[in-house]
Amino acid sequence: MRQQHALLDAAIKAVGNRYHTTMLIAKRIRQLHHGARPQVPTEEADSFFTIAVREIAAGHLSFESVPPPESAPPVPTAISGNGHL
């Protein structure tokens, strides 16, 4: 368990932001679940989470923020009273 915490800390350090790291892990888990090949050596007992964190910590994956295109409609900044945008 301690090793997983160290790997997660290394992944967060590689990405530089906990939220972005979480989003990247989630996206990579989905990719692995749908058949993407791991980019690091794995063992049969490794979960998709462990594989994704290892890949990020090893520098194989990174988070890139892409701004919306200029022609995109403005993003709402508030939620109306009925809970819908």
The 8 nearest C-alpha neighbors of each residue, nearest first, counted from 0:
[[1, 3, 2, 4, 5, 6, 7, 49],
 [2, 0, 4, 3, 5, 6, 7, 8],
 [1, 3, 5, 0, 4, 6, 7, 8],
 [4, 2, 6, 0, 5, 1, 7, 49],
 [5, 3, 7, 1, 2, 6, 8, 0],
 [4, 6, 2, 8, 3, 7, 9, 1],
 [7, 5, 3, 9, 8, 4, 10, 2],
 [6, 8, 10, 4, 9, 5, 3, 52],
 [7, 9, 5, 11, 6, 10, 4, 12],
 [10, 8, 6, 12, 56, 7, 11, 13],
 [11, 9, 56, 7, 13, 55, 12, 8],
 [12, 10, 8, 14, 13, 9, 15, 17],
 [11, 13, 15, 9, 10, 14, 8, 16],
 [14, 12, 10, 11, 15, 9, 56, 58],
 [15, 13, 11, 12, 16, 20, 10, 61],
 [16, 14, 12, 11, 13, 17, 20, 19],
 [15, 17, 19, 18, 14, 11, 20, 12],
 [18, 16, 20, 19, 11, 21, 15, 14],
 [19, 17, 21, 20, 16, 22, 23, 11],
 [18, 20, 22, 21, 16, 17, 23, 62],
 [19, 21, 17, 23, 18, 22, 11, 14],
 [20, 22, 18, 24, 19, 23, 17, 25],
 [23, 21, 19, 25, 20, 24, 26, 18],
 [22, 24, 20, 26, 25, 21, 19, 27],
 [23, 25, 21, 27, 22, 26, 51, 28],
 [26, 24, 22, 28, 23, 27, 21, 29],
 [27, 25, 23, 29, 28, 24, 22, 30],
 [26, 28, 30, 24, 29, 25, 51, 23],
 [29, 27, 31, 25, 30, 47, 26, 32],
 [30, 28, 32, 26, 27, 31, 33, 25],
 [31, 29, 27, 33, 35, 32, 28, 26],
 [32, 30, 35, 28, 34, 33, 29, 27],
 [31, 33, 29, 30, 34, 28, 35, 47],
 [34, 32, 30, 31, 35, 29, 28, 36],
 [33, 35, 31, 32, 36, 30, 29, 37],
 [36, 34, 31, 30, 33, 37, 32, 27],
 [35, 37, 34, 38, 31, 30, 39, 33],
 [38, 36, 39, 35, 50, 31, 40, 41],
 [37, 39, 54, 36, 59, 40, 50, 41],
 [40, 38, 37, 54, 41, 53, 50, 57],
 [39, 41, 38, 42, 37, 50, 53, 54],
 [42, 40, 39, 45, 43, 50, 37, 44],
 [41, 43, 45, 44, 40, 46, 50, 39],
 [42, 44, 45, 41, 46, 40, 47, 50],
 [43, 45, 42, 46, 41, 47, 49, 50],
 [46, 44, 42, 43, 49, 41, 50, 47],
 [45, 47, 49, 48, 50, 44, 43, 51],
 [46, 48, 50, 28, 49, 51, 31, 45],
 [49, 47, 51, 46, 50, 28, 52, 24],
 [50, 48, 52, 46, 47, 51, 45, 53],
 [49, 51, 47, 53, 48, 52, 54, 46],
 [52, 50, 54, 48, 53, 49, 24, 27],
 [51, 53, 55, 49, 54, 50, 56, 10],
 [54, 52, 56, 50, 51, 55, 57, 49],
 [53, 55, 51, 57, 59, 52, 56, 39],
 [54, 56, 60, 58, 52, 10, 57, 53],
 [55, 57, 10, 53, 9, 58, 54, 52],
 [58, 56, 54, 55, 59, 53, 10, 60],
 [57, 59, 55, 56, 60, 54, 61, 13],
 [58, 60, 54, 57, 55, 61, 38, 56],
 [61, 59, 55, 58, 54, 62, 57, 23],
 [60, 62, 14, 63, 55, 59, 58, 23],
 [63, 61, 23, 14, 64, 19, 60, 20],
 [64, 62, 65, 61, 19, 14, 23, 60],
 [63, 65, 66, 62, 19, 67, 61, 23],
 [64, 66, 63, 67, 68, 62, 69, 19],
 [65, 67, 68, 64, 69, 63, 71, 70],
 [68, 66, 69, 65, 71, 70, 72, 73],
 [69, 67, 70, 71, 66, 65, 72, 73],
 [68, 70, 71, 67, 72, 66, 73, 74],
 [69, 71, 68, 72, 67, 73, 66, 74],
 [72, 70, 68, 69, 73, 67, 74, 66],
 [71, 73, 74, 70, 69, 68, 75, 67],
 [74, 72, 75, 71, 76, 70, 69, 67],
 [73, 75, 76, 72, 71, 77, 67, 84],
 [76, 74, 77, 73, 84, 78, 72, 79],
 [75, 77, 74, 78, 73, 84, 79, 83],
 [78, 76, 75, 79, 84, 74, 80, 83],
 [79, 77, 84, 82, 83, 80, 76, 75],
 [78, 80, 81, 82, 83, 84, 77, 76],
 [79, 81, 82, 78, 83, 84, 77, 76],
 [82, 80, 79, 83, 78, 84, 77, 75],
 [83, 81, 80, 79, 78, 84, 77, 75],
 [84, 82, 81, 79, 78, 80, 77, 75],
 [83, 78, 79, 82, 75, 77, 81, 76]]
